[in-house]
Amino acid sequence: MSEFFEQKYRVRYSDAGVSGFLRPWMFFNLFQDAASVHAFNEGVSALHMAEKGLTWVVRAYSLEIKSLPVWNEELRIRTWRFPFKNLYELRSYEVTGSSGQVYAFAKSAWILVKIDSGQPVRLGKNLPPELPSGPPIDFEIPELPAPEFEPESGNGSGVINKTRFEVHAWDLDYNRHANNAVFIKWLIESLPSDITETWIKNIDAVFMKSAYMGNSLDCSMKRRNNGQDESFICGIFSPDTAQDILKAEIRCSLTSKPVGAFDRSINQSINEAIDRASL
């Protein structure tokens, strides 16, 4: 067993957005895929834990995007674990390109819970004592406010968007609840139309409750204008139970607006052709 785990991944056509870049929420799929293989190799995956009536649940994520890889680029995802306070299974992630370019860093916190009750359990009593860990991971659960409902002010602040989502069967993972990457996808889809996903630089998310098939969830956002940068205080909650499901903050850099993997003139020609075809 190794304290570090690495795997390669080639950005698929379906992973890229209209600009040719990897969609930002796809990072969360890359992270959990690498972590799950690492855990499986060490005998502590969700499949192994289920035999003990336990499962892994994500508590928080913090993502920093340096830049976005493009379609068909080969990536290297590196991850390691570090137990904290005998309760949190911390993980660190690095995403680099084939030339060594750093694309993203992330940290996450997971807890081990009983399947039947959701009650957290101590790691030391349920994980092999010989399980290797990597370097210490400095990560605290972010304290994030929920967006408050107030009129939008002249500087662009205020609650500016509210979107309703339904949890479908394809949103569920092995734990039979909506997967964490699905929530991040919903957040990004709820950003105002003047914000491009390629501007996203940071995503902090705290997962508070699970959501299940058939649930209706509301996503609300409060915009904060900081001059050259903007941030969005986000919340996903259940209108039926009034419970917070997720709190998050998305920070965008408005000074860095990449053209995309394809030449702007090509994109413009494609858009013009689509416009003519729709007339």
BELGIWO-V656021 format. One record per residue. N is the residue number from 1. RES is the residue in one letter. SS is DSSP state (h for helix, s for strand, l for the rest). PHI is phi in radians with two decimals (* if undefined). BURIAL is I if it has 16 or more other C-alpha atoms within 10 Angstrom, else O. Layout:
n->N res->RES ss->SS phi->PHI burial->BURIAL
n->N res->RES ss->SS phi->PHI burial->BURIAL
This chain:
n->1 res->M ss->l phi->* burial->O
n->2 res->S ss->l phi->-2.10 burial->O
n->3 res->E ss->l phi->-1.27 burial->O
n->4 res->F ss->s phi->-1.97 burial->O
n->5 res->F ss->s phi->-2.34 burial->I
n->6 res->E ss->s phi->-2.30 burial->I
n->7 res->Q ss->s phi->-2.58 burial->O
n->8 res->K ss->s phi->-1.71 burial->I
n->9 res->Y ss->s phi->-2.62 burial->O
n->10 res->R ss->s phi->-1.77 burial->O
n->11 res->V ss->l phi->-1.11 burial->I
n->12 res->R ss->l phi->-1.45 burial->O
n->13 res->Y ss->h phi->-1.02 burial->O
n->14 res->S ss->h phi->-1.29 burial->O
n->15 res->D ss->h phi->-1.47 burial->I
n->16 res->A ss->s phi->-1.66 burial->I
n->17 res->G ss->l phi->-1.57 burial->I
n->18 res->V ss->l phi->-1.15 burial->O
n->19 res->S ss->l phi->-1.55 burial->I
n->20 res->G ss->l phi->1.61 burial->I
n->21 res->F ss->s phi->-1.57 burial->I
n->22 res->L ss->s phi->-1.00 burial->I
n->23 res->R ss->l phi->-1.14 burial->I
n->24 res->P ss->l phi->-0.98 burial->I
n->25 res->W ss->l phi->-1.19 burial->I
n->26 res->M ss->h phi->-1.16 burial->I
n->27 res->F ss->h phi->-0.97 burial->I
n->28 res->F ss->h phi->-1.19 burial->I
n->29 res->N ss->h phi->-1.19 burial->O
n->30 res->L ss->h phi->-1.08 burial->I
n->31 res->F ss->h phi->-1.11 burial->I
n->32 res->Q ss->h phi->-1.23 burial->I
n->33 res->D ss->h phi->-1.16 burial->O
n->34 res->A ss->h phi->-1.15 burial->I
n->35 res->A ss->h phi->-1.12 burial->I
n->36 res->S ss->h phi->-1.20 burial->O
n->37 res->V ss->h phi->-1.17 burial->I
n->38 res->H ss->h phi->-1.03 burial->I
n->39 res->A ss->h phi->-1.12 burial->I
n->40 res->F ss->h phi->-1.10 burial->O
n->41 res->N ss->h phi->-1.07 burial->O
n->42 res->E ss->l phi->-1.70 burial->I
n->43 res->G ss->l phi->1.36 burial->I
n->44 res->V ss->l phi->-2.27 burial->I
n->45 res->S ss->l phi->-1.28 burial->I
n->46 res->A ss->h phi->-1.03 burial->I
n->47 res->L ss->h phi->-1.12 burial->I
n->48 res->H ss->h phi->-1.19 burial->O
n->49 res->M ss->h phi->-1.18 burial->I
n->50 res->A ss->h phi->-1.06 burial->O
n->51 res->E ss->l phi->-1.14 burial->O
n->52 res->K ss->l phi->-1.79 burial->O
n->53 res->G ss->l phi->1.33 burial->O
n->54 res->L ss->s phi->-2.15 burial->I
n->55 res->T ss->s phi->-2.70 burial->I
n->56 res->W ss->s phi->-1.57 burial->I
n->57 res->V ss->s phi->-2.28 burial->I
n->58 res->V ss->s phi->-1.35 burial->I
n->59 res->R ss->s phi->-1.87 burial->I
n->60 res->A ss->s phi->-2.78 burial->I
n->61 res->Y ss->s phi->-2.40 burial->I
n->62 res->S ss->s phi->-2.40 burial->I
n->63 res->L ss->s phi->-2.06 burial->I
n->64 res->E ss->s phi->-2.10 burial->I
n->65 res->I ss->s phi->-1.77 burial->I
n->66 res->K ss->l phi->-1.45 burial->O
n->67 res->S ss->l phi->-2.84 burial->I
n->68 res->L ss->l phi->-1.92 burial->I
n->69 res->P ss->l phi->-1.24 burial->I
n->70 res->V ss->s phi->-1.92 burial->I
n->71 res->W ss->l phi->-0.90 burial->I
n->72 res->N ss->l phi->1.31 burial->I
n->73 res->E ss->l phi->-1.42 burial->O
n->74 res->E ss->s phi->-1.54 burial->I
n->75 res->L ss->s phi->-1.99 burial->I
n->76 res->R ss->s phi->-2.15 burial->I
n->77 res->I ss->s phi->-1.87 burial->I
n->78 res->R ss->s phi->-2.09 burial->I
n->79 res->T ss->s phi->-2.54 burial->I
n->80 res->W ss->s phi->-2.67 burial->I
n->81 res->R ss->s phi->-1.89 burial->I
n->82 res->F ss->s phi->-2.70 burial->I
n->83 res->P ss->s phi->-1.28 burial->I
n->84 res->F ss->s phi->-2.36 burial->O
n->85 res->K ss->l phi->1.00 burial->O
n->86 res->N ss->l phi->1.05 burial->O
n->87 res->L ss->l phi->-2.27 burial->I
n->88 res->Y ss->s phi->-1.69 burial->I
n->89 res->E ss->s phi->-1.67 burial->I
n->90 res->L ss->s phi->-1.44 burial->I
n->91 res->R ss->s phi->-2.37 burial->I
n->92 res->S ss->s phi->-2.07 burial->I
n->93 res->Y ss->s phi->-2.38 burial->I
n->94 res->E ss->s phi->-2.35 burial->I
n->95 res->V ss->s phi->-2.10 burial->I
n->96 res->T ss->s phi->-2.23 burial->I
n->97 res->G ss->s phi->-1.62 burial->I
n->98 res->S ss->l phi->-1.13 burial->O
n->99 res->S ss->l phi->-1.60 burial->O
n->100 res->G ss->l phi->1.66 burial->O
n->101 res->Q ss->l phi->-1.14 burial->O
n->102 res->V ss->s phi->-1.50 burial->I
n->103 res->Y ss->s phi->-1.76 burial->I
n->104 res->A ss->s phi->-2.79 burial->I
n->105 res->F ss->s phi->-2.12 burial->I
n->106 res->A ss->s phi->-2.72 burial->I
n->107 res->K ss->s phi->-2.36 burial->I
n->108 res->S ss->s phi->-2.52 burial->I
n->109 res->A ss->s phi->-2.20 burial->I
n->110 res->W ss->s phi->-2.15 burial->I
n->111 res->I ss->s phi->-2.24 burial->I
n->112 res->L ss->s phi->-1.73 burial->I
n->113 res->V ss->s phi->-2.24 burial->I
n->114 res->K ss->s phi->-1.31 burial->I
n->115 res->I ss->l phi->-1.09 burial->I
n->116 res->D ss->l phi->-1.32 burial->O
n->117 res->S ss->l phi->-2.14 burial->O
n->118 res->G ss->l phi->1.34 burial->O
n->119 res->Q ss->l phi->-1.29 burial->O
n->120 res->P ss->s phi->-1.14 burial->I
n->121 res->V ss->l phi->-2.19 burial->I
n->122 res->R ss->l phi->-1.34 burial->O
n->123 res->L ss->l phi->-1.15 burial->I
n->124 res->G ss->l phi->-1.05 burial->O
n->125 res->K ss->l phi->-1.51 burial->O
n->126 res->N ss->l phi->-2.24 burial->O
n->127 res->L ss->l phi->-2.01 burial->O
n->128 res->P ss->l phi->-1.05 burial->O
n->129 res->P ss->l phi->-1.12 burial->O
n->130 res->E ss->l phi->-1.52 burial->O
n->131 res->L ss->l phi->-1.08 burial->O
n->132 res->P ss->l phi->-1.31 burial->O
n->133 res->S ss->l phi->-2.27 burial->I
n->134 res->G ss->l phi->-1.62 burial->I
n->135 res->P ss->l phi->-1.08 burial->O
n->136 res->P ss->l phi->-0.97 burial->O
n->137 res->I ss->l phi->-1.99 burial->I
n->138 res->D ss->l phi->-1.53 burial->O
n->139 res->F ss->l phi->-2.64 burial->I
n->140 res->E ss->l phi->-2.05 burial->O
n->141 res->I ss->l phi->-1.07 burial->O
n->142 res->P ss->l phi->-1.07 burial->O
n->143 res->E ss->l phi->-1.66 burial->O
n->144 res->L ss->l phi->-2.01 burial->I
n->145 res->P ss->l phi->-1.37 burial->O
n->146 res->A ss->l phi->-1.54 burial->I
n->147 res->P ss->l phi->-1.12 burial->I
n->148 res->E ss->l phi->-1.62 burial->O
n->149 res->F ss->l phi->-1.40 burial->O
n->150 res->E ss->l phi->-2.68 burial->O
n->151 res->P ss->l phi->-1.07 burial->O
n->152 res->E ss->l phi->-1.21 burial->O
n->153 res->S ss->l phi->-1.56 burial->O
n->154 res->G ss->l phi->-1.17 burial->O
n->155 res->N ss->l phi->-1.60 burial->O
n->156 res->G ss->l phi->1.60 burial->O
n->157 res->S ss->l phi->-1.50 burial->I
n->158 res->G ss->s phi->1.97 burial->I
n->159 res->V ss->s phi->-1.28 burial->I
n->160 res->I ss->s phi->-1.97 burial->I
n->161 res->N ss->s phi->-2.75 burial->O
n->162 res->K ss->s phi->-2.49 burial->O
n->163 res->T ss->s phi->-2.24 burial->O
n->164 res->R ss->s phi->-1.82 burial->O
n->165 res->F ss->s phi->-2.18 burial->O
n->166 res->E ss->s phi->-1.94 burial->O
n->167 res->V ss->l phi->-1.47 burial->I
n->168 res->H ss->l phi->-1.88 burial->O
n->169 res->A ss->h phi->-1.03 burial->O
n->170 res->W ss->h phi->-1.32 burial->O
n->171 res->D ss->h phi->-1.51 burial->I
n->172 res->L ss->s phi->-1.50 burial->I
n->173 res->D ss->l phi->-2.02 burial->O
n->174 res->Y ss->l phi->-1.04 burial->O
n->175 res->N ss->l phi->-1.42 burial->O
n->176 res->R ss->l phi->1.13 burial->O
n->177 res->H ss->l phi->-2.24 burial->I
n->178 res->A ss->s phi->-1.05 burial->I
n->179 res->N ss->l phi->-1.23 burial->I
n->180 res->N ss->h phi->-1.05 burial->I
n->181 res->A ss->h phi->-1.16 burial->I
n->182 res->V ss->h phi->-1.14 burial->I
n->183 res->F ss->h phi->-1.09 burial->I
n->184 res->I ss->h phi->-1.13 burial->I
n->185 res->K ss->h phi->-1.05 burial->O
n->186 res->W ss->h phi->-1.08 burial->I
n->187 res->L ss->h phi->-1.05 burial->I
n->188 res->I ss->h phi->-1.15 burial->I
n->189 res->E ss->h phi->-1.15 burial->O
n->190 res->S ss->l phi->-1.56 burial->I
n->191 res->L ss->l phi->-1.07 burial->I
n->192 res->P ss->l phi->-1.07 burial->O
n->193 res->S ss->l phi->-1.15 burial->O
n->194 res->D ss->l phi->-1.48 burial->O
n->195 res->I ss->l phi->-1.87 burial->O
n->196 res->T ss->l phi->-1.66 burial->O
n->197 res->E ss->h phi->-1.09 burial->I
n->198 res->T ss->h phi->-1.26 burial->I
n->199 res->W ss->h phi->-1.51 burial->I
n->200 res->I ss->s phi->-1.17 burial->I
n->201 res->K ss->s phi->-2.06 burial->I
n->202 res->N ss->s phi->-2.51 burial->I
n->203 res->I ss->s phi->-2.37 burial->I
n->204 res->D ss->s phi->-1.95 burial->I
n->205 res->A ss->s phi->-2.47 burial->I
n->206 res->V ss->s phi->-2.11 burial->I
n->207 res->F ss->s phi->-1.65 burial->I
n->208 res->M ss->l phi->-1.92 burial->I
n->209 res->K ss->l phi->-2.44 burial->O
n->210 res->S ss->l phi->-1.56 burial->O
n->211 res->A ss->l phi->-2.22 burial->I
n->212 res->Y ss->l phi->-2.19 burial->I
n->213 res->M ss->l phi->-0.96 burial->O
n->214 res->G ss->l phi->1.66 burial->O
n->215 res->N ss->l phi->-1.22 burial->O
n->216 res->S ss->s phi->-1.78 burial->I
n->217 res->L ss->s phi->-2.25 burial->I
n->218 res->D ss->s phi->-1.86 burial->I
n->219 res->C ss->s phi->-1.94 burial->I
n->220 res->S ss->s phi->-2.14 burial->I
n->221 res->M ss->s phi->-2.42 burial->I
n->222 res->K ss->s phi->-2.08 burial->I
n->223 res->R ss->s phi->-1.58 burial->I
n->224 res->R ss->s phi->-2.19 burial->I
n->225 res->N ss->s phi->-1.69 burial->O
n->226 res->N ss->s phi->-2.01 burial->O
n->227 res->G ss->l phi->1.50 burial->O
n->228 res->Q ss->l phi->-1.37 burial->O
n->229 res->D ss->s phi->-2.14 burial->I
n->230 res->E ss->s phi->-2.35 burial->I
n->231 res->S ss->s phi->-2.26 burial->I
n->232 res->F ss->s phi->-2.27 burial->I
n->233 res->I ss->s phi->-1.46 burial->I
n->234 res->C ss->s phi->-2.10 burial->I
n->235 res->G ss->s phi->-2.54 burial->I
n->236 res->I ss->s phi->-2.06 burial->I
n->237 res->F ss->s phi->-2.45 burial->I
n->238 res->S ss->s phi->-1.62 burial->I
n->239 res->P ss->l phi->-1.21 burial->O
n->240 res->D ss->l phi->-1.41 burial->O
n->241 res->T ss->l phi->-1.90 burial->O
n->242 res->A ss->l phi->1.09 burial->O
n->243 res->Q ss->l phi->-1.65 burial->O
n->244 res->D ss->s phi->-1.30 burial->I
n->245 res->I ss->s phi->-1.70 burial->I
n->246 res->L ss->s phi->-2.69 burial->I
n->247 res->K ss->s phi->-2.15 burial->I
n->248 res->A ss->s phi->-2.69 burial->I
n->249 res->E ss->s phi->-2.38 burial->I
n->250 res->I ss->s phi->-1.99 burial->I
n->251 res->R ss->s phi->-1.97 burial->I
n->252 res->C ss->s phi->-2.13 burial->I
n->253 res->S ss->s phi->-1.78 burial->I
n->254 res->L ss->l phi->-1.54 burial->I
n->255 res->T ss->l phi->-1.60 burial->O
n->256 res->S ss->l phi->-2.11 burial->O
n->257 res->K ss->l phi->-2.19 burial->O
n->258 res->P ss->l phi->-1.13 burial->O
n->259 res->V ss->l phi->-1.20 burial->O
n->260 res->G ss->l phi->2.25 burial->I
n->261 res->A ss->l phi->-1.26 burial->I
n->262 res->F ss->l phi->-1.98 burial->O
n->263 res->D ss->l phi->-1.08 burial->O
n->264 res->R ss->h phi->-1.01 burial->O
n->265 res->S ss->h phi->-1.11 burial->O
n->266 res->I ss->h phi->-1.19 burial->O
n->267 res->N ss->h phi->-1.05 burial->I
n->268 res->Q ss->h phi->-1.13 burial->O
n->269 res->S ss->h phi->-1.12 burial->O
n->270 res->I ss->h phi->-1.10 burial->O
n->271 res->N ss->h phi->-1.11 burial->O
n->272 res->E ss->h phi->-1.15 burial->O
n->273 res->A ss->h phi->-1.15 burial->O
n->274 res->I ss->h phi->-1.13 burial->O
n->275 res->D ss->h phi->-1.10 burial->O
n->276 res->R ss->h phi->-1.16 burial->O
n->277 res->A ss->h phi->-1.19 burial->O
n->278 res->S ss->h phi->-1.51 burial->O
n->279 res->L ss->l phi->-1.28 burial->O
